[in-house]
Amino acid sequence: MLVKIYSENPSEKLLEKVVKTLDDGGLIIYPTDTVYGLGCDLKNHRAVEKVARIKGVNPSKSDFSVIFHDLSHLSGLLQLLLAI
């Protein structure tokens, strides 16, 4: 499914579809300033494994970029990692 979301006037309905896709373990492709990125829900291990498989890398030995909404989300992840 192709969904185009425009930053000037994003459709709430389309954003909800993208969030549901991520919540369900799906993957998304999104533009960056240089290339396209492949994304998933970081908390979904199967989705992370899908990304690793597509990229041809070992998920436990690879570095992945992480995108956060704001610094509070980063803080939450750091708390989880420090608890491990």
N, CA, C and O of each residue as an XYZ file, in Angstrom:
336
protein
N       0.840     -1.165      0.000
C       0.000      0.000      0.000
C       0.894      1.238      0.000
O       1.840      1.318      0.783
N       0.611      2.173     -0.843
C       1.352      3.429     -0.912
C       0.516      4.517     -0.258
O      -0.636      4.736     -0.631
N       1.097      5.190      0.709
C       0.430      6.289      1.396
C       1.346      7.498      1.304
O       2.504      7.434      1.716
N       0.841      8.584      0.774
C       1.626      9.821      0.708
C       1.064     10.792      1.734
O      -0.120     11.127      1.713
N       1.932     11.235      2.626
C       1.531     12.188      3.654
C       2.333     13.462      3.428
O       3.562     13.438      3.361
N       1.628     14.554      3.314
C       2.266     15.836      3.037
C       2.384     16.633      4.330
O       1.402     16.805      5.052
N       3.577     17.113      4.615
C       3.823     17.801      5.886
C       3.015     19.089      6.025
O       2.706     19.505      7.142
N       2.672     19.721      4.910
C       1.909     20.966      4.970
C       0.482     20.737      5.455
O      -0.096     21.589      6.130
N      -0.081     19.583      5.107
C      -1.475     19.304      5.455
C      -1.648     17.795      5.638
O      -2.304     17.149      4.820
N      -1.068     17.224      6.703
C      -1.141     15.764      6.870
C      -2.555     15.294      7.190
O      -3.271     15.906      7.982
N      -2.930     14.208      6.562
C      -4.240     13.604      6.801
C      -4.183     12.754      8.064
O      -3.380     11.826      8.163
N      -5.038     13.076      9.025
C      -5.062     12.314     10.273
C      -5.407     10.851     10.008
O      -4.869      9.955     10.658
N      -6.297     10.612      9.061
C      -6.701      9.240      8.727
C      -5.510      8.441      8.181
O      -5.325      7.279      8.541
N      -4.711      9.062      7.318
C      -3.535      8.374      6.773
C      -2.470      8.161      7.845
O      -1.816      7.119      7.873
N      -2.296      9.138      8.721
C      -1.345      8.976      9.823
C      -1.751      7.808     10.717
O      -0.900      7.042     11.169
N      -3.051      7.673     10.969
C      -3.546      6.555     11.780
C      -3.249      5.220     11.103
O      -2.924      4.245     11.781
N      -3.358      5.162      9.764
C      -3.030      3.932      9.030
C      -1.559      3.566      9.202
O      -1.219      2.399      9.396
N      -0.699      4.564      9.130
C       0.734      4.320      9.291
C       1.025      3.823     10.704
O       1.782      2.870     10.884
N       0.433      4.460     11.697
C       0.637      4.039     13.088
C       0.135      2.619     13.288
O       0.793      1.824     13.958
N      -1.017      2.286     12.720
C      -1.551      0.922     12.843
C      -0.614     -0.081     12.182
O      -0.383     -1.165     12.717
N      -0.079      0.273     11.032
C       0.881     -0.599     10.353
C       2.080     -0.874     11.253
O       2.514     -2.018     11.383
N       2.607      0.165     11.868
C       3.747     -0.008     12.775
C       3.355     -0.824     14.003
O       4.097     -1.712     14.423
N       2.190     -0.526     14.578
C       1.712     -1.270     15.753
C       1.522     -2.748     15.448
O       1.705     -3.598     16.320
N       1.153     -3.052     14.202
C       0.917     -4.440     13.787
C       2.194     -5.153     13.341
O       2.137     -6.284     12.858
N       3.345     -4.498     13.501
C       4.609     -5.127     13.126
C       5.010     -4.903     11.684
O       5.941     -5.538     11.189
N       4.316     -4.004     11.008
C       4.640     -3.720      9.616
C       5.821     -2.775      9.483
O       6.296     -2.199     10.462
N       6.274     -2.632      8.268
C       7.400     -1.754      7.955
C       6.913     -0.568      7.145
O       5.893     -0.647      6.460
N       7.644      0.522      7.225
C       7.343      1.694      6.410
C       8.623      2.149      5.711
O       9.733      1.892      6.177
N       8.441      2.821      4.599
C       9.545      3.461      3.883
C       9.248      4.951      3.915
O       8.136      5.377      3.605
N      10.247      5.739      4.290
C      10.015      7.171      4.444
C      11.215      7.943      3.885
O      12.346      7.460      3.920
N      10.952      9.144      3.371
C      12.051      9.939      2.817
C      12.845     10.634      3.917
O      12.295     11.029      4.946
N      14.133     10.774      3.684
C      14.988     11.599      4.540
C      15.564     12.694      3.651
O      15.156     12.830      2.497
N      16.487     13.462      4.162
C      17.061     14.523      3.336
C      18.026     13.999      2.279
O      18.400     14.743      1.372
N      18.439     12.725      2.376
C      19.385     12.178      1.394
C      18.875     10.929      0.681
O      19.017     10.818     -0.537
N      18.293     10.002      1.405
C      17.818      8.738      0.829
C      16.485      8.373      1.477
O      15.928      9.151      2.251
N      15.988      7.204      1.158
C      14.791      6.704      1.833
C      15.213      5.806      2.985
O      16.222      5.106      2.906
N      14.427      5.835      4.054
C      14.686      4.990      5.212
C      13.665      3.877      5.302
O      12.552      3.995      4.790
N      14.047      2.806      5.947
C      13.160      1.676      6.200
C      12.905      1.670      7.696
O      13.848      1.600      8.484
N      11.639      1.743      8.097
C      11.338      1.892      9.507
C      10.382      0.859     10.050
O       9.620      0.232      9.314
N      10.445      0.695     11.375
C       9.546     -0.208     12.087
C       9.444      0.263     13.530
O      10.100      1.227     13.926
N       8.622     -0.418     14.307
C       8.498     -0.140     15.734
C       9.667     -0.801     16.447
O       9.808     -2.023     16.407
N      10.492     -0.018     17.088
C      11.689     -0.516     17.758
C      11.360     -1.547     18.835
O      12.182     -2.414     19.131
N      10.177     -1.461     19.419
C       9.799     -2.387     20.494
C       9.300     -3.729     19.958
O       9.076     -4.659     20.733
N       9.126     -3.834     18.642
C       8.627     -5.063     18.037
C       9.817     -5.840     17.454
O      10.329     -5.503     16.386
N      10.242     -6.878     18.170
C      11.439     -7.634     17.759
C      11.282     -8.267     16.381
O      12.240     -8.309     15.610
N      10.090     -8.759     16.063
C       9.881     -9.361     14.732
C      10.053     -8.324     13.626
O      10.629     -8.609     12.576
N       9.549     -7.125     13.876
C       9.680     -6.067     12.871
C      11.147     -5.682     12.684
O      11.593     -5.469     11.556
N      11.897     -5.592     13.780
C      13.330     -5.282     13.684
C      14.043     -6.387     12.911
O      14.926     -6.110     12.100
N      13.663     -7.634     13.161
C      14.260     -8.752     12.423
C      13.923     -8.679     10.939
O      14.756     -9.028     10.103
N      12.707     -8.226     10.595
C      12.334     -8.057      9.180
C      13.246     -7.029      8.515
O      13.748     -7.251      7.413
N      13.454     -5.904      9.197
C      14.330     -4.865      8.639
C      15.733     -5.423      8.441
O      16.349     -5.205      7.397
N      16.238     -6.141      9.433
C      17.585     -6.717      9.335
C      17.672     -7.707      8.183
O      18.660     -7.725      7.449
N      16.640     -8.531      8.023
C      16.629     -9.517      6.938
C      16.668     -8.812      5.583
O      17.421     -9.211      4.694
N      15.858     -7.769      5.425
C      15.829     -7.024      4.162
C      17.188     -6.384      3.885
O      17.656     -6.369      2.747
N      17.816     -5.856      4.940
C      19.124     -5.214      4.781
C      20.258     -6.228      4.691
O      21.383     -5.871      4.339
N      19.969     -7.493      5.009
C      20.993     -8.528      4.945
C      22.012     -8.431      6.063
O      23.196     -8.701      5.861
N      21.545     -8.042      7.251
C      22.449     -7.898      8.396
C      21.928     -8.710      9.581
O      20.761     -9.099      9.624
N      22.812     -8.953     10.531
C      22.448     -9.642     11.765
C      21.889     -8.601     12.735
O      22.601     -7.663     13.092
N      20.631     -8.740     13.173
C      20.033     -7.697     14.018
C      20.742     -7.496     15.352
O      20.713     -6.395     15.901
N      21.371     -8.524     15.877
C      22.040     -8.369     17.174
C      23.430     -7.751     17.045
O      24.036     -7.370     18.047
N      23.936     -7.651     15.819
C      25.279     -7.100     15.618
C      25.274     -5.850     14.743
O      26.326     -5.400     14.288
N      24.104     -5.297     14.514
C      24.000     -4.151     13.615
C      23.580     -2.906     14.377
O      22.887     -2.975     15.392
N      24.009     -1.787     13.870
C      23.577     -0.503     14.411
C      22.432      0.009     13.551
O      22.534      0.059     12.325
N      21.357      0.382     14.195
C      20.208      0.942     13.499
C      20.011      2.379     13.958
O      20.271      2.709     15.115
N      19.556      3.219     13.062
C      19.194      4.585     13.435
C      17.829      4.553     14.097
O      16.974      3.740     13.746
N      17.633      5.440     15.053
C      16.369      5.509     15.774
C      15.848      6.937     15.679
O      16.595      7.896     15.874
N      14.562      7.066     15.378
C      13.933      8.381     15.268
C      12.962      8.543     16.429
O      12.151      7.657     16.700
N      13.050      9.683     17.113
C      12.186      9.968     18.253
C      11.332     11.192     17.974
O      11.738     12.103     17.253
N      10.152     11.196     18.554
C       9.264     12.351     18.438
C       9.868     13.554     19.150
O       9.864     14.669     18.628
N      10.386     13.311     20.345
C      11.034     14.368     21.110
C      11.973     13.733     22.137
O      12.084     12.509     22.208
N      12.635     14.552     22.918
C      13.622     14.040     23.866
C      13.011     13.182     24.965
O      13.700     12.337     25.537
N      11.729     13.382     25.273
C      11.116     12.548     26.315
C      11.041     11.092     25.867
O      11.159     10.189     26.695
N      10.850     10.854     24.588
C      10.849      9.479     24.082
C      12.244      8.867     24.179
O      12.387      7.689     24.506
N      13.253      9.653     23.900
C      14.631      9.181     24.044
C      14.917      8.829     25.501
O      15.551      7.814     25.787
N      14.454      9.658     26.405
C      14.644      9.406     27.830
C      14.001      8.085     28.240
O      14.586      7.318     29.005
N      12.795      7.817     27.732
C      12.112      6.559     28.045
C      12.890      5.351     27.564
O      12.975      4.348     28.274
N      13.462      5.429     26.363
C      14.249      4.314     25.840
C      15.516      4.114     26.666
O      15.896      2.981     26.961
N      16.156      5.191     27.031
C      17.371      5.071     27.841
C      17.082      4.408     29.186
O      17.888      3.616     29.673
N      15.951      4.723     29.780
C      15.576      4.088     31.048
C      15.396      2.591     30.860
O      15.806      1.803     31.712
N      14.779      2.191     29.738
C      14.609      0.763     29.450
C      15.965      0.088     29.268
O      16.198     -0.995     29.805
N      16.851      0.719     28.519
C      18.163      0.130     28.255
C      19.001      0.024     29.527
O      19.713     -0.961     29.721
N      18.921      1.014     30.376
C      19.690      0.989     31.618
C      19.170     -0.061     32.591
O      19.908     -0.528     33.459
N      17.901     -0.432     32.448
C      17.310     -1.447     33.328
C      17.732     -2.855     32.928
O      17.570     -3.793     33.709
N      18.271     -3.015     31.724
C      18.650     -4.350     31.229
C      19.933     -4.816     31.869
O      20.406     -5.914     31.576
